[in-house]
Amino acid sequence: MLYRFIDLFAGIGGIRTAFEPYGECVFSCEWDIKAQETYEANFGEKPVGDIRQVNEKDVPDHDILLAGFPCQPFSIAGVSKKKSLGREHGFLDETQGTLFFDIARILKEKKPQAFLLENVKNLKSHDKGKTFKVIMNVLEGLGYTVYAEVLNAKGLVPQNRERIYIVGFKNPLRFEFPEIPNKGPALYTILEKNVDEKYTLSDKLWKYLQDYKEKHSKKGNGFGYGLADLNSYTRTLSARYYKDGSEILIPQGDDKNPRKLTPRECARLQGFPETFKIVVSNTAAYKQFGNSVAVPVVSLIAEKMIQAIERNEILVGVKEGRLEYATK
């Protein structure tokens, strides 16, 4: 069976990429203009812009709703930034915190049989757990059986990337998140062979980063650049990578300054296929891949979701402390 799905807060289509083997995307929405360019180049359609302007009744009927809704109101960095600006965060943030409710109104109107939401790990602990509790209450109040788990991508791609995934079903279906391997591919396996010199840090920037790290280490802080271990995995790739690349630097030997990842290496770090087209500037590409999902993780979740739908094991009760399921 092929499933109809919609792609909200679509970014450059990482979640869509994982679900395409199972059906057809019938609607996409993404407000960032440069991300729209990348999305259109790869999927042949330009997403609708601001979701707040979308009438839920106009959204096509679909089986599965997908949404990597904005992280900033819930992430540690986002919260710190908003506090420093004297702005509210979470559900009190009028521009992004309430975007979750655009998902909720579409779920309420269209009643798809399943959904997958993705966000930063810190969503679960934000505001002492109150934010996450509100989200779960809303989803369950809409009649969904909801599962949530934090998964780390480092067993599938060479990157330490923890994200929370929230899966829901209109029927009380049996569902288990995939087991992610403890050890994945090494960083060197995704590096390009011949890299342009423009990715090597200038003497000035390299000295600045070294001085910055030394200054903070004397204060007992861990701030500073991250020189990657080519036989292991990297730190989390972030949207700020375009600034100086400091969180993931590639060593090039004692006689040469380290370098930044190339955009193609960032795509590989997130598990995008080699056929994925990068059509924007390096600055925009770094932002886009930093904001994206690790595609192989979502692929495993997609497989488990489709299996749960097709297996159709319904929770019928609890017996002697164990959940009991029956196939409808």
Secondary structure by P-SEA (a helix, b strand, c coil): cbbbbbbccccccaaaaaacccccccbbbbccaaaaaaaaaccccccccccccccccccccccbbbbbcccccccaaaaaaaaaaccccccccccccaaaaaaaaaaaacccccbbbbbcccccccccaaaaaaaaaaaaaaccbbbbbbbbcccccccbbbbbbbbbbccbbbbbcbbbbcccccccccccccccccccccaaaaaaaaaaaaaaaaaccccccccccccccccccccccccccccbbbbccccbbbbcccaaaaaaaacccccccccccaaaaaaaaaaccaaaaaaaaaaaaaaaaaaccccccccccbbbbbcc
